[in-house]
Amino acid sequence: MLNFLMMVYAVVVMFVLTSASRNRREDRPHGAAIMMAGQVAFSASATLAALLAVWVVMYQFGYAPEPVLPA
């Protein structure tokens, strides 16, 4: 499931970045769908970064468990 979500995230980010660069190159305003997809991608990235930062701090102080990586 995580692999699927990562793939969807990558597709959304690539769609937003290519559309935004094309709109900038052609000097056109961004559409509503591009803006919404960009906000969703930014929100997901910011949330993940904040959660990982909190986990690292908690791990350093001994309050979070060690990560479990599949072998």
ZAMARGU-4260 file (C-alpha; in steps of 0.2 Angstrom, whole numbers, plus 5000, padded with zeros to 4 digits):
<rodrens>
0) 5000/5000/5000 | 5014/5012/5004 | 5022/5009/4987 | 5006/5014/4979 | 5004/5030/4989
5) 5022/5034/4985 | 5019/5032/4966 | 5003/5042/4967 | 5012/5056/4976 | 5026/5056/4963
10) 5014/5057/4949 | 5005/5071/4957 | 5021/5081/4960 | 5027/5078/4942 | 5011/5084/4935
15) 5011/5099/4945 | 5029/5104/4942 | 5028/5101/4923 | 5012/5110/4921 | 5018/5125/4932
20) 5034/5126/4922 | 5025/5125/4905 | 5013/5139/4911 | 5027/5150/4917 | 5036/5147/4900
25) 5020/5152/4890 | 5016/5166/4902 | 4999/5159/4907 | 4990/5158/4924 | 4989/5142/4933
30) 4973/5133/4932 | 4962/5129/4948 | 4966/5110/4946 | 4985/5114/4946 | 4984/5125/4961
35) 4974/5112/4971 | 4985/5098/4966 | 5000/5108/4971 | 4993/5113/4988 | 4989/5095/4991
40) 5007/5089/4987 | 5014/5103/4997 | 5003/5099/5012 | 5008/5081/5011 | 5027/5085/5010
45) 5026/5098/5025 | 5016/5086/5036 | 5028/5071/5033 | 5043/5082/5036 | 5035/5089/5052
50) 5031/5071/5058 | 5048/5064/5054 | 5056/5079/5063 | 5046/5076/5079 | 5050/5057/5078
55) 5068/5061/5077 | 5068/5072/5092 | 5057/5059/5102 | 5069/5045/5096 | 5084/5055/5102
60) 5077/5057/5120 | 5071/5039/5120 | 5052/5041/5119 | 5050/5034/5101 | 5053/5016/5096
65) 5067/5011/5084 | 5062/5010/5066 | 5058/4993/5060 | 5065/4990/5042 | 5060/4974/5033
70) 5074/4962/5029
</rodrens>
